[in-house]
Structure formats: C-alpha cells, structure tokens
C-alpha cells in the first residue's frame, strides 16, 4: 500500500472531522467524562485494529486519548490509515 500524496491526504482528512496530519501520521484526540469510558473505547479500538491487522499508537492521559495512525512500512499515511480512522470515528458517533 503506497504512501498518500499530500493532496490525497488532505482530501481524505476533509472526510474525517477532528483528525489532523502530524508529521508522518494522522492524529486525533478523544475526550471522555471518565477514565473508564476512555479505556472501554480503547478496548473497542483494539478489536477493530486486530481485525484489520493495522494498529494505532494510543496515548492515554486520564480522560484524554490521542490516537495516531501511520503505516510505518511505507513511511507515512496510506489509505489503510484513513480507513482505520474512519472506523475509529464511527465508534464515537
């Protein structure tokens, strides 16, 4: 899977509110009222990631989670990352 061009990445991010490019990754913060709610969300993301065999980096800071997606083997963001971001986005809808 090839790394997306800047134009392709910007077009993909327009469909993903709250996600932004940060270096060679796309990133979004999710905020929760309680710590346990965030951990349940991480569990749901983990199920999606295992099913897709594509795993995000997740930083947990009390009630704020930061999810980062990048295809390391390609050195940046691919269509696989945008698809995973969309699935993660749907968990919060």
N, CA, C and O atoms as a GROMACS GRO file, in nm:
protein
  372
    1UNK      N    1   0.086  -0.117   0.000
    1UNK     CA    2   0.000   0.000   0.000
    1UNK      C    3   0.090   0.123   0.000
    1UNK      O    4   0.175   0.137   0.087
    2UNK      N    5   0.071   0.210  -0.096
    2UNK     CA    6   0.158   0.326  -0.114
    2UNK      C    7   0.121   0.442  -0.022
    2UNK      O    8   0.004   0.464   0.010
    3UNK      N    9   0.223   0.515   0.017
    3UNK     CA   10   0.205   0.637   0.095
    3UNK      C   11   0.124   0.736   0.012
    3UNK      O   12   0.145   0.750  -0.108
    4UNK      N   13   0.030   0.805   0.077
    4UNK     CA   14  -0.055   0.902   0.007
    4UNK      C   15   0.022   1.030  -0.023
    4UNK      O   16   0.110   1.071   0.053
    5UNK      N   17  -0.013   1.092  -0.134
    5UNK     CA   18   0.044   1.224  -0.165
    5UNK      C   19  -0.020   1.326  -0.071
    5UNK      O   20  -0.120   1.297  -0.006
    6UNK      N   21   0.039   1.444  -0.063
    6UNK     CA   22  -0.017   1.550   0.022
    6UNK      C   23  -0.160   1.582  -0.019
    6UNK      O   24  -0.246   1.603   0.067
    7UNK      N   25  -0.187   1.585  -0.148
    7UNK     CA   26  -0.321   1.618  -0.198
    7UNK      C   27  -0.421   1.508  -0.158
    7UNK      O   28  -0.531   1.537  -0.112
    8UNK      N   29  -0.381   1.382  -0.175
    8UNK     CA   30  -0.468   1.270  -0.137
    8UNK      C   31  -0.496   1.271   0.013
    8UNK      O   32  -0.608   1.246   0.057
    9UNK      N   33  -0.392   1.299   0.091
    9UNK     CA   34  -0.408   1.302   0.237
    9UNK      C   35  -0.501   1.414   0.279
    9UNK      O   36  -0.589   1.393   0.363
   10UNK      N   37  -0.484   1.532   0.224
   10UNK     CA   38  -0.571   1.645   0.259
   10UNK      C   39  -0.716   1.616   0.221
   10UNK      O   40  -0.808   1.650   0.296
   11UNK      N   41  -0.737   1.554   0.106
   11UNK     CA   42  -0.873   1.518   0.064
   11UNK      C   43  -0.934   1.417   0.161
   11UNK      O   44  -1.051   1.428   0.196
   12UNK      N   45  -0.855   1.320   0.203
   12UNK     CA   46  -0.904   1.220   0.298
   12UNK      C   47  -0.936   1.279   0.434
   12UNK      O   48  -1.035   1.241   0.497
   13UNK      N   49  -0.854   1.373   0.480
   13UNK     CA   50  -0.878   1.435   0.611
   13UNK      C   51  -1.004   1.521   0.613
   13UNK      O   52  -1.065   1.539   0.718
   14UNK      N   53  -1.043   1.574   0.498
   14UNK     CA   54  -1.167   1.654   0.492
   14UNK      C   55  -1.288   1.570   0.531
   14UNK      O   56  -1.389   1.625   0.576
   15UNK      N   57  -1.279   1.439   0.515
   15UNK     CA   58  -1.390   1.349   0.547
   15UNK      C   59  -1.381   1.297   0.691
   15UNK      O   60  -1.466   1.220   0.735
   16UNK      N   61  -1.278   1.341   0.764
   16UNK     CA   62  -1.255   1.290   0.899
   16UNK      C   63  -1.242   1.406   0.998
   16UNK      O   64  -1.131   1.446   1.033
   17UNK      N   65  -1.355   1.461   1.044
   17UNK     CA   66  -1.350   1.575   1.136
   17UNK      C   67  -1.270   1.543   1.262
   17UNK      O   68  -1.285   1.436   1.322
   18UNK      N   69  -1.184   1.637   1.299
   18UNK     CA   70  -1.105   1.622   1.420
   18UNK      C   71  -0.969   1.557   1.398
   18UNK      O   72  -0.882   1.567   1.485
   19UNK      N   73  -0.950   1.492   1.285
   19UNK     CA   74  -0.821   1.430   1.254
   19UNK      C   75  -0.733   1.532   1.186
   19UNK      O   76  -0.781   1.614   1.108
   20UNK      N   77  -0.603   1.528   1.215
   20UNK     CA   78  -0.509   1.619   1.152
   20UNK      C   79  -0.377   1.548   1.125
   20UNK      O   80  -0.343   1.448   1.188
   21UNK      N   81  -0.306   1.603   1.031
   21UNK     CA   82  -0.174   1.548   1.000
   21UNK      C   83  -0.075   1.600   1.103
   21UNK      O   84  -0.075   1.718   1.138
   22UNK      N   85   0.009   1.510   1.149
   22UNK     CA   86   0.117   1.548   1.241
   22UNK      C   87   0.239   1.467   1.199
   22UNK      O   88   0.252   1.350   1.234
   23UNK      N   89   0.327   1.530   1.124
   23UNK     CA   90   0.443   1.460   1.072
   23UNK      C   91   0.401   1.354   0.971
   23UNK      O   92   0.332   1.384   0.874
   24UNK      N   93   0.442   1.230   0.995
   24UNK     CA   94   0.410   1.120   0.906
   24UNK      C   95   0.291   1.038   0.956
   24UNK      O   96   0.282   0.919   0.928
   25UNK      N   97   0.201   1.103   1.029
   25UNK     CA   98   0.085   1.032   1.086
   25UNK      C   99  -0.038   1.122   1.081
   25UNK      O  100  -0.029   1.242   1.057
   26UNK      N  101  -0.154   1.059   1.104
   26UNK     CA  102  -0.275   1.136   1.129
   26UNK      C  103  -0.313   1.110   1.274
   26UNK      O  104  -0.299   0.999   1.325
   27UNK      N  105  -0.362   1.216   1.340
   27UNK     CA  106  -0.381   1.213   1.484
   27UNK      C  107  -0.516   1.276   1.520
   27UNK      O  108  -0.562   1.370   1.456
   28UNK      N  109  -0.576   1.220   1.625
   28UNK     CA  110  -0.697   1.280   1.680
   28UNK      C  111  -0.703   1.256   1.829
   28UNK      O  112  -0.665   1.149   1.878
   29UNK      N  113  -0.752   1.355   1.902
   29UNK     CA  114  -0.776   1.339   2.045
   29UNK      C  115  -0.923   1.310   2.068
   29UNK      O  116  -1.010   1.364   2.001
   30UNK      N  117  -0.947   1.223   2.164
   30UNK     CA  118  -1.082   1.190   2.208
   30UNK      C  119  -1.088   1.218   2.357
   30UNK      O  120  -1.000   1.178   2.432
   31UNK      N  121  -1.194   1.287   2.400
   31UNK     CA  122  -1.209   1.320   2.542
   31UNK      C  123  -1.331   1.248   2.597
   31UNK      O  124  -1.433   1.234   2.530
   32UNK      N  125  -1.318   1.202   2.720
   32UNK     CA  126  -1.424   1.127   2.786
   32UNK      C  127  -1.452   1.187   2.923
   32UNK      O  128  -1.365   1.251   2.983
   33UNK      N  129  -1.571   1.166   2.972
   33UNK     CA  130  -1.609   1.220   3.103
   33UNK      C  131  -1.537   1.146   3.216
   33UNK      O  132  -1.504   1.205   3.319
   34UNK      N  133  -1.513   1.017   3.194
   34UNK     CA  134  -1.449   0.935   3.298
   34UNK      C  135  -1.339   0.849   3.237
   34UNK      O  136  -1.344   0.812   3.120
   35UNK      N  137  -1.241   0.820   3.318
   35UNK     CA  138  -1.128   0.738   3.275
   35UNK      C  139  -1.175   0.604   3.220
   35UNK      O  140  -1.128   0.560   3.114
   36UNK      N  141  -1.266   0.538   3.289
   36UNK     CA  142  -1.313   0.405   3.248
   36UNK      C  143  -1.380   0.409   3.110
   36UNK      O  144  -1.370   0.312   3.035
   37UNK      N  145  -1.447   0.519   3.077
   37UNK     CA  146  -1.508   0.531   2.944
   37UNK      C  147  -1.401   0.531   2.835
   37UNK      O  148  -1.418   0.468   2.730
   38UNK      N  149  -1.292   0.600   2.860
   38UNK     CA  150  -1.182   0.603   2.764
   38UNK      C  151  -1.119   0.465   2.746
   38UNK      O  152  -1.084   0.426   2.635
   39UNK      N  153  -1.106   0.392   2.855
   39UNK     CA  154  -1.047   0.258   2.848
   39UNK      C  155  -1.140   0.164   2.770
   39UNK      O  156  -1.092   0.081   2.693
   40UNK      N  157  -1.270   0.177   2.789
   40UNK     CA  158  -1.364   0.095   2.710
   40UNK      C  159  -1.352   0.128   2.561
   40UNK      O  160  -1.360   0.040   2.476
   41UNK      N  161  -1.332   0.256   2.531
   41UNK     CA  162  -1.312   0.297   2.392
   41UNK      C  163  -1.184   0.233   2.335
   41UNK      O  164  -1.184   0.185   2.222
   42UNK      N  165  -1.078   0.233   2.413
   42UNK     CA  166  -0.952   0.170   2.370
   42UNK      C  167  -0.974   0.023   2.341
   42UNK      O  168  -0.921  -0.030   2.243
   43UNK      N  169  -1.052  -0.045   2.424
   43UNK     CA  170  -1.083  -0.186   2.400
   43UNK      C  171  -1.152  -0.206   2.266
   43UNK      O  172  -1.122  -0.300   2.193
   44UNK      N  173  -1.246  -0.117   2.234
   44UNK     CA  174  -1.318  -0.128   2.108
   44UNK      C  175  -1.226  -0.099   1.989
   44UNK      O  176  -1.235  -0.165   1.885
   45UNK      N  177  -1.137  -0.002   2.005
   45UNK     CA  178  -1.038   0.028   1.900
   45UNK      C  179  -0.947  -0.092   1.881
   45UNK      O  180  -0.912  -0.127   1.768
   46UNK      N  181  -0.907  -0.156   1.990
   46UNK     CA  182  -0.819  -0.273   1.982
   46UNK      C  183  -0.884  -0.386   1.902
   46UNK      O  184  -0.816  -0.453   1.824
   47UNK      N  185  -1.013  -0.406   1.920
   47UNK     CA  186  -1.084  -0.509   1.842
   47UNK      C  187  -1.080  -0.477   1.693
   47UNK      O  188  -1.054  -0.565   1.611
   48UNK      N  189  -1.107  -0.351   1.658
   48UNK     CA  190  -1.101  -0.309   1.517
   48UNK      C  191  -0.960  -0.328   1.461
   48UNK      O  192  -0.943  -0.378   1.350
   49UNK      N  193  -0.861  -0.287   1.538
   49UNK     CA  194  -0.722  -0.293   1.493
   49UNK      C  195  -0.678  -0.437   1.470
   49UNK      O  196  -0.613  -0.467   1.370
   50UNK      N  197  -0.714  -0.527   1.561
   50UNK     CA  198  -0.677  -0.667   1.543
   50UNK      C  199  -0.744  -0.726   1.419
   50UNK      O  200  -0.682  -0.801   1.343
   51UNK      N  201  -0.870  -0.692   1.398
   51UNK     CA  202  -0.943  -0.743   1.282
   51UNK      C  203  -0.881  -0.694   1.151
   51UNK      O  204  -0.880  -0.767   1.052
   52UNK      N  205  -0.831  -0.571   1.151
   52UNK     CA  206  -0.772  -0.513   1.030
   52UNK      C  207  -0.621  -0.540   1.020
   52UNK      O  208  -0.559  -0.511   0.918
   53UNK      N  209  -0.563  -0.594   1.126
   53UNK     CA  210  -0.418  -0.612   1.135
   53UNK      C  211  -0.346  -0.481   1.105
   53UNK      O  212  -0.247  -0.477   1.031
   54UNK      N  213  -0.397  -0.374   1.165
   54UNK     CA  214  -0.339  -0.240   1.150
   54UNK      C  215  -0.362  -0.167   1.282
   54UNK      O  216  -0.475  -0.135   1.317
   55UNK      N  217  -0.254  -0.141   1.355
   55UNK     CA  218  -0.265  -0.099   1.494
   55UNK      C  219  -0.218   0.045   1.516
   55UNK      O  220  -0.106   0.080   1.479
   56UNK      N  221  -0.304   0.128   1.576
   56UNK     CA  222  -0.267   0.266   1.603
   56UNK      C  223  -0.180   0.275   1.729
   56UNK      O  224  -0.176   0.183   1.811
   57UNK      N  225  -0.111   0.386   1.741
   57UNK     CA  226  -0.048   0.422   1.868
   57UNK      C  227  -0.154   0.497   1.947
   57UNK      O  228  -0.222   0.584   1.893
   58UNK      N  229  -0.168   0.461   2.074
   58UNK     CA  230  -0.269   0.525   2.159
   58UNK      C  231  -0.201   0.575   2.286
   58UNK      O  232  -0.137   0.497   2.358
   59UNK      N  233  -0.215   0.704   2.313
   59UNK     CA  234  -0.161   0.765   2.433
   59UNK      C  235  -0.279   0.796   2.526
   59UNK      O  236  -0.372   0.866   2.487
   60UNK      N  237  -0.274   0.744   2.647
   60UNK     CA  238  -0.382   0.764   2.744
   60UNK      C  239  -0.334   0.861   2.851
   60UNK      O  240  -0.236   0.836   2.920
   61UNK      N  241  -0.406   0.972   2.863
   61UNK     CA  242  -0.377   1.072   2.966
   61UNK      C  243  -0.507   1.102   3.040
   61UNK      O  244  -0.581   1.194   3.003
   62UNK      N  245  -0.534   1.024   3.143
   62UNK     CA  246  -0.656   1.034   3.223
   62UNK      C  247  -0.779   1.023   3.134
   62UNK      O  248  -0.810   0.912   3.089
   63UNK      N  249  -0.850   1.130   3.105
   63UNK     CA  250  -0.972   1.121   3.024
   63UNK      C  251  -0.951   1.165   2.879
   63UNK      O  252  -1.047   1.180   2.804
   64UNK      N  253  -0.827   1.186   2.840
   64UNK     CA  254  -0.796   1.226   2.703
   64UNK      C  255  -0.710   1.118   2.638
   64UNK      O  256  -0.605   1.080   2.690
   65UNK      N  257  -0.757   1.070   2.523
   65UNK     CA  258  -0.682   0.971   2.445
   65UNK      C  259  -0.636   1.036   2.316
   65UNK      O  260  -0.710   1.111   2.254
   66UNK      N  261  -0.514   1.009   2.277
   66UNK     CA  262  -0.463   1.054   2.149
   66UNK      C  263  -0.434   0.930   2.065
   66UNK      O  264  -0.356   0.844   2.104
   67UNK      N  265  -0.499   0.924   1.950
   67UNK     CA  266  -0.483   0.811   1.858
   67UNK      C  267  -0.402   0.860   1.739
   67UNK      O  268  -0.433   0.964   1.680
   68UNK      N  269  -0.298   0.785   1.705
   68UNK     CA  270  -0.209   0.819   1.595
   68UNK      C  271  -0.200   0.701   1.499
   68UNK      O  272  -0.178   0.587   1.541
   69UNK      N  273  -0.218   0.728   1.371
   69UNK     CA  274  -0.213   0.625   1.268
   69UNK      C  275  -0.108   0.658   1.163
   69UNK      O  276  -0.101   0.770   1.113
   70UNK      N  277  -0.028   0.558   1.130
   70UNK     CA  278   0.072   0.570   1.025
   70UNK      C  279   0.109   0.429   0.980
   70UNK      O  280   0.108   0.335   1.060
   71UNK      N  281   0.140   0.413   0.854
   71UNK     CA  282   0.187   0.285   0.804
   71UNK      C  283   0.339   0.291   0.802
   71UNK      O  284   0.399   0.341   0.707
   72UNK      N  285   0.399   0.241   0.907
   72UNK     CA  286   0.543   0.255   0.926
   72UNK      C  287   0.623   0.195   0.812
   72UNK      O  288   0.727   0.248   0.774
   73UNK      N  289   0.575   0.084   0.756
   73UNK     CA  290   0.649   0.019   0.646
   73UNK      C  291   0.652   0.107   0.520
   73UNK      O  292   0.738   0.088   0.434
   74UNK      N  293   0.558   0.202   0.509
   74UNK     CA  294   0.553   0.292   0.393
   74UNK      C  295   0.608   0.431   0.426
   74UNK      O  296   0.621   0.516   0.338
   75UNK      N  297   0.640   0.454   0.552
   75UNK     CA  298   0.697   0.583   0.592
   75UNK      C  299   0.598   0.697   0.597
   75UNK      O  300   0.637   0.812   0.581
   76UNK      N  301   0.471   0.667   0.620
   76UNK     CA  302   0.371   0.773   0.628
   76UNK      C  303   0.230   0.718   0.622
   76UNK      O  304   0.205   0.601   0.650
   77UNK      N  305   0.140   0.805   0.585
   77UNK     CA  306  -0.003   0.774   0.585
   77UNK      C  307  -0.043   0.709   0.452
   77UNK      O  308  -0.006   0.756   0.345
   78UNK      N  309  -0.118   0.599   0.463
   78UNK     CA  310  -0.172   0.530   0.346
   78UNK      C  311  -0.324   0.526   0.356
   78UNK      O  312  -0.382   0.571   0.455
   79UNK      N  313  -0.386   0.472   0.253
   79UNK     CA  314  -0.532   0.456   0.254
   79UNK      C  315  -0.576   0.368   0.371
   79UNK      O  316  -0.687   0.384   0.422
   80UNK      N  317  -0.491   0.277   0.412
   80UNK     CA  318  -0.521   0.190   0.525
   80UNK      C  319  -0.541   0.272   0.653
   80UNK      O  320  -0.626   0.239   0.736
   81UNK      N  321  -0.463   0.376   0.670
   81UNK     CA  322  -0.475   0.463   0.787
   81UNK      C  323  -0.605   0.542   0.784
   81UNK      O  324  -0.673   0.556   0.886
   82UNK      N  325  -0.639   0.594   0.666
   82UNK     CA  326  -0.765   0.669   0.654
   82UNK      C  327  -0.884   0.578   0.682
   82UNK      O  328  -0.980   0.619   0.747
   83UNK      N  329  -0.878   0.454   0.633
   83UNK     CA  330  -0.988   0.360   0.657
   83UNK      C  331  -1.000   0.328   0.806
   83UNK      O  332  -1.112   0.321   0.858
   84UNK      N  333  -0.887   0.309   0.875
   84UNK     CA  334  -0.892   0.280   1.018
   84UNK      C  335  -0.943   0.401   1.095
   84UNK      O  336  -1.020   0.386   1.190
   85UNK      N  337  -0.902   0.521   1.055
   85UNK     CA  338  -0.950   0.642   1.121
   85UNK      C  339  -1.102   0.653   1.106
   85UNK      O  340  -1.170   0.693   1.201
   86UNK      N  341  -1.153   0.619   0.990
   86UNK     CA  342  -1.298   0.624   0.967
   86UNK      C  343  -1.370   0.525   1.060
   86UNK      O  344  -1.474   0.558   1.116
   87UNK      N  345  -1.315   0.404   1.074
   87UNK     CA  346  -1.376   0.305   1.164
   87UNK      C  347  -1.371   0.352   1.308
   87UNK      O  348  -1.469   0.336   1.382
   88UNK      N  349  -1.260   0.411   1.349
   88UNK     CA  350  -1.248   0.462   1.486
   88UNK      C  351  -1.348   0.576   1.506
   88UNK      O  352  -1.413   0.585   1.611
   89UNK      N  353  -1.359   0.663   1.407
   89UNK     CA  354  -1.453   0.775   1.412
   89UNK      C  355  -1.596   0.725   1.437
   89UNK      O  356  -1.670   0.784   1.515
   90UNK      N  357  -1.632   0.617   1.370
   90UNK     CA  358  -1.767   0.560   1.383
   90UNK      C  359  -1.796   0.511   1.524
   90UNK      O  360  -1.911   0.509   1.567
   91UNK      N  361  -1.693   0.471   1.597
   91UNK     CA  362  -1.712   0.429   1.736
   91UNK      C  363  -1.762   0.541   1.825
   91UNK      O  364  -1.830   0.516   1.925
   92UNK      N  365  -1.728   0.664   1.791
   92UNK     CA  366  -1.768   0.781   1.870
   92UNK      C  367  -1.895   0.845   1.819
   92UNK      O  368  -1.942   0.942   1.879
   93UNK      N  369  -1.953   0.794   1.712
   93UNK     CA  370  -2.076   0.854   1.656
   93UNK      C  371  -2.197   0.814   1.735
   93UNK      O  372  -2.309   0.855   1.702
   0.00000   0.00000   0.00000
